[in-house]
Amino acid sequence: QVQFVESGGGSVQAGGSLRLSCALSGRDPSINSIGWYRQAGGEQRDLVAQINFWFGGTNYADSVKDRFTISRDMAKNTVYLQMDALEPEDTAVYYCNKVIRPDNWGQGTQVTVSS
């Protein structure tokens, strides 16, 4: 079973940038798309960006479009999320996981954006 380990979170001021990393332990050819999810306190976990791990196609939620960029390094088995022009509303715990039937959640990485 593939494990997901997130890192790179932190505290920044509005307008700042962060780059999150998601290291995948092992490979599973059945996994096509990996996504970054976020969960703010007391709210549901939402998918904000996804990438087809094999072909590189991407898709974004409207709330992060044109500010966040998802990418992957197949040699390193890692997926990244470059977050620019951060807003206080981006404050959340960020997770990565499969897009289809996500499971085996990692601990996530906290992102805090102050105004």
C-alpha positions in Angstrom: 0.0 0.0 0.0 1.3 3.4 -1.0 2.1 5.8 1.9 1.9 9.6 1.5 4.2 11.8 3.5 3.6 15.6 3.3 6.1 18.3 4.2 6.9 21.9 3.5 4.2 23.7 5.4 4.7 26.8 7.6 3.6 30.2 8.5 3.7 33.1 6.0 2.2 36.5 5.6 -0.5 37.1 2.9 1.1 37.4 -0.5 3.8 34.9 0.4 4.7 31.6 -1.1 5.3 28.0 0.1 6.2 24.8 -1.7 4.7 21.6 -0.3 6.1 18.1 -1.1 4.4 14.8 -1.0 6.7 11.8 -1.0 5.1 8.5 -2.1 6.5 5.3 -0.6 6.2 2.6 -3.2 4.5 2.5 -6.6 1.1 1.4 -7.5 0.4 1.3 -11.3 -3.3 1.5 -10.6 -3.0 5.0 -9.2 -3.4 7.5 -12.0 -4.0 10.8 -10.3 -2.7 12.3 -7.1 -4.3 15.3 -5.5 -3.6 17.9 -2.9 -6.4 18.3 -0.4 -6.9 20.8 2.4 -8.9 20.9 5.6 -9.5 24.0 7.6 -10.6 23.6 11.2 -14.1 22.1 11.5 -14.6 21.9 7.7 -14.6 19.1 5.2 -11.5 18.1 3.4 -11.5 19.5 -0.1 -9.5 18.6 -3.2 -7.7 21.7 -4.5 -5.3 20.4 -7.2 -4.7 17.2 -9.0 -2.2 15.8 -11.4 -2.2 12.7 -13.6 1.0 11.0 -12.4 1.8 9.4 -15.7 0.9 12.1 -18.3 1.1 15.3 -16.2 -2.4 16.7 -16.9 -3.5 19.0 -14.1 -6.8 20.5 -12.7 -7.5 23.0 -10.0 -10.3 24.2 -7.8 -11.5 27.7 -8.7 -10.3 29.0 -5.3 -6.6 28.3 -6.1 -6.5 28.5 -9.9 -3.7 30.8 -11.1 -2.1 30.9 -7.7 -1.2 27.2 -7.1 0.8 24.9 -9.3 0.9 21.1 -8.9 3.8 19.1 -10.4 5.5 15.8 -10.0 8.9 14.3 -10.3 8.5 10.7 -11.3 12.1 9.8 -10.7 11.7 11.0 -7.1 8.2 9.6 -6.7 7.2 13.0 -5.4 4.3 15.4 -6.0 4.7 19.1 -5.3 2.4 22.0 -4.7 3.8 25.5 -5.3 1.5 28.0 -3.6 1.9 31.7 -4.5 -0.1 34.8 -3.6 -1.3 33.0 -0.4 -4.3 34.4 1.3 -5.5 33.9 4.9 -8.3 31.7 3.5 -5.6 29.2 2.4 -4.9 28.4 6.0 -5.5 24.7 6.5 -3.8 21.3 6.9 -2.8 20.1 3.5 -2.8 16.4 2.5 -1.9 14.5 -0.6 -3.6 11.3 -1.6 -5.2 9.4 -4.5 -8.0 11.2 -6.3 -10.1 8.1 -6.7 -11.0 6.4 -3.4 -8.4 8.2 -1.3 -7.4 6.3 1.8 -4.5 5.8 4.2 -4.2 9.5 5.0 -0.9 10.9 6.2 -0.5 13.4 8.9 -0.6 16.4 6.6 1.3 19.6 6.8 0.0 22.8 8.4 -0.1 26.0 6.3 -0.9 29.2 8.2 -1.3 32.5 6.3 -1.6 35.7 8.4 -3.0 39.0 7.1 
